[in-house]
Structure formats: structure tokens, C-alpha cells
Amino acid sequence: MADSVQEILDNYVPHLQDYLERNIFNKKEIQMIVARRRDSEYLLKRRQARKSDFLRYIQDEERLEKLRNLRWAKIVRNTPKNVVLKKGSGDQHVVNNINFIYTRMVTKFRSDISLVVQYAEFAKKYRPHAIPQIFAKALTVHPRNAGLWIEAASAEYFHGKKGNSIQSARVLMQRGLRTNPKSVVLWVGYAQLEW
């Protein structure tokens, strides 16, 4: 367990060094970030991990991302206009970590559909292109959930690949109807999609 946690933490090192080099966080703050992440990772690796542990870790990371954005905005504001600030490897790091935590949480608690919806809400803000894949994985586990089919078709329609998103949403709704032919909700959703 300790080796896998250490491996995860080792993957964060280049991004945290980027924060230090660009003066987004100081050394003491980075040590606190690493300590909090280590504690959270150990909680997730225990035998009976709880949803609350995952959600708390996600909440901590979202706060960290807000703080990082505020600090970067302050650096940009205080930098002379003739100086070009370059982006670093840490710019997407916290979002990638939140995505990683959500992926592990949804995999561990497959029966909880509300977690999939919460993951999709996160993806709408930061990774709209990933929403169809999130719902595709969820539908393999919950093929009888009509609401999930409608959410997946909606996500495909609004966030799918340009050009064929309506066709993809139509195909998803038709698959849902083949799986759940007596679902009134799906038939109504399909009719709304066509008109």
C-alpha cells in the first residue's frame, strides 16, 4: 500500500516544482499539499474506503485549484505587460488529479449513479470532451437506467464531436430503447430529440 501511495505522490513532483519555480506556492505550502495528499491517498487505499473520503479529497483539490487560479491571476496582474509569462506543467495538474480521483471513485462505487452524474458535472466545467466516455462507462454498468440514457444522449448532443453529435445522440437513444423498450421516459426523450 505504501509503495502505491508513494508512486502516486512521486508523479506529482514535477508539477509541484513548477508551482515553486513560478512562485504560485512557496516551499512550506507545497509540503502541506503533499502531506494532505498523502493522508488522503492512504484513506483511499484502505480496505474499506468510504465515499466521503473520495469526496473530501475532491473538495480539497477543488479548493487548491481555486487558490492556484487566484494566485496565478495575481501574478499576471502584477507582471509588466512587456513580460511574457509562460504556462507550466502545473496548470492542468490539479484538474487532472481531480479527474483521476473521480475515475477511481466511480470505479469503486459502481452502483451509485449520483457519483457518475457528479463526475459529469465536473467534466462539463473542465473536460467537456470526456463526458460521452463517462456516460459510456456508466451505461455498461447500468443499462436499465432510463435517466442515464437520456443524460448520455444529452451529453453527446451538446458535448459530442462536432458534425455528428445529433446522429450520435439519436443512436444512443435508440440503443436505450432497445434495452428498455417499455420505458415511457425514454420514448418521450426520443420524441423530444427528434422534434
Number of C-alpha atoms within 10 A of each C-alpha: 9 11 8 12 17 13 10 14 15 11 10 16 14 14 17 21 18 17 21 16 13 16 13 21 20 14 14 9 12 17 13 11 16 17 13 14 19 17 12 18 22 16 16 21 13 10 7 8 15 14 16 10 16 21 15 12 22 21 13 16 20 16 13 15 18 12 14 18 14 13 15 18 13 12 15 14 10 9 12 10 9 6 8 9 12 6 10 15 12 21 16 13 16 20 20 14 15 22 18 12 20 23 14 14 22 23 14 13 14 15 13 15 18 10 17 23 19 13 21 24 14 17 20 15 8 14 15 17 16 15 23 25 15 19 23 16 14 23 18 9 13 17 15 15 17 22 15 21 28 21 19 27 29 22 23 26 21 17 18 22 13 10 8 12 18 19 14 18 25 19 13 21 25 18 14 26 20 11 14 18 12 10 16 12 15 22 18 11 18 20 11 9 16 8 5
